[in-house]
Amino acid sequence: MPMDASEIENLIKKSLPDAEVKIVDLAGDGDHYSAHVVSEQFRGKTRVQQHQMVYAALEGNMGGVLHALALQTSPPAESD
């Protein structure tokens, strides 16, 4: 059974409550998504560490129920 975009967003926000999350269903099949996640918790972390945090938030669904996730992560832009 495919995952709903809102379920993905809820899992990410459960683990990263401050996150701004944008999910797009790339193929319309509930299996292939892109996610853009912005969180202060990413500050000072490598891109790999940021992605690991998001994958951990998905509670084991990546590679199973959720087949593919194109992921972009970043800390919020710093204001002057």
Stockholm file with secondary structure:
# STOCKHOLM 1.0

chainA/1-80         MPMDASEIENLIKKSLPDAEVKIVDLAGDGDHYSAHVVSEQFRGKTRVQQHQMVYAALEGNMGGVLHALALQTSPPAESD
#=GR chainA/1-80 SS CCCCHHHHHHHHHHHSTTCEEEEEESSSSSSEEEEEEECGGGTTCCHHHHHHHHHHHTTTCBTTTBCEEEEEEECCCCCC
#=GC SS_cons        CCCCHHHHHHHHHHHSTTCEEEEEESSSSSSEEEEEEECGGGTTCCHHHHHHHHHHHTTTCBTTTBCEEEEEEECCCCCC
//
